[in-house]
């Protein structure tokens, strides 16, 4: 158990809908990251927050947004969902914002039908 | 551009065999960090090791060992006396100084250890 929690574990929704994925980092970690794992794209970095502020952005679609709250938990919002958004979404956390090992949560499996 | 290549998509071995998973990386930065993660069938990603670009010492942890060679831009992972529980997908990843901490992952190598 990495100490990073993600809810829900599974999510099934229809195209065009909006969902929110939630992540709580390990105790003491200030950085939160979101990654997407799909069969065709592999594991891709989406976005990083450090202590409430956005630090780095990867291949995140405009339909996706994230935030980190004062209690350091983070939410990833996915809107106008398409079939291609079906994937495993991971949250990870680390102590700092540079080069520390990242500990991953169990992931949220999103299925868009 | 940063890139991580794991040329072996799938490896199958019999229990107790040694197996090496290859990882080749590309980066223009002189300061970078390399990682290995394990993804067992249950799906979570488990951190195995982090190595910085200034530390070329090989590392051994139990049956696991890692060989970092800057001259060939490789960071290979060897499992000695493999066990069925080692069956998983293994990912090599890279991050570099200016990227904050975003990880660039290789495509992964699926290791199947048969009894």
HADDOCK unambig.tbl for C-alpha pairs under 7 A between the chains (distance, minus, plus):
assign (segid A and resid 42 and name CA) (segid B and resid 107 and name CA) 6.13 0.50 0.50
assign (segid A and resid 43 and name CA) (segid B and resid 105 and name CA) 6.19 0.50 0.50
assign (segid A and resid 45 and name CA) (segid B and resid 102 and name CA) 6.40 0.50 0.50
assign (segid A and resid 45 and name CA) (segid B and resid 103 and name CA) 6.55 0.50 0.50
assign (segid A and resid 56 and name CA) (segid B and resid 100 and name CA) 6.81 0.50 0.50
assign (segid A and resid 97 and name CA) (segid B and resid 100 and name CA) 6.04 0.50 0.50
assign (segid A and resid 97 and name CA) (segid B and resid 101 and name CA) 5.99 0.50 0.50
assign (segid A and resid 98 and name CA) (segid B and resid 100 and name CA) 4.70 0.50 0.50
assign (segid A and resid 98 and name CA) (segid B and resid 101 and name CA) 4.63 0.50 0.50
assign (segid A and resid 99 and name CA) (segid B and resid 33 and name CA) 6.57 0.50 0.50
assign (segid A and resid 99 and name CA) (segid B and resid 95 and name CA) 6.74 0.50 0.50
assign (segid A and resid 99 and name CA) (segid B and resid 100 and name CA) 6.83 0.50 0.50
assign (segid A and resid 99 and name CA) (segid B and resid 101 and name CA) 5.02 0.50 0.50
assign (segid A and resid 101 and name CA) (segid B and resid 50 and name CA) 6.54 0.50 0.50
assign (segid A and resid 103 and name CA) (segid B and resid 47 and name CA) 6.44 0.50 0.50
assign (segid A and resid 104 and name CA) (segid B and resid 45 and name CA) 5.78 0.50 0.50
assign (segid A and resid 104 and name CA) (segid B and resid 46 and name CA) 6.95 0.50 0.50
assign (segid A and resid 105 and name CA) (segid B and resid 44 and name CA) 6.70 0.50 0.50
assign (segid A and resid 106 and name CA) (segid B and resid 43 and name CA) 6.86 0.50 0.50
assign (segid A and resid 106 and name CA) (segid B and resid 44 and name CA) 4.68 0.50 0.50
assign (segid A and resid 107 and name CA) (segid B and resid 44 and name CA) 6.69 0.50 0.50
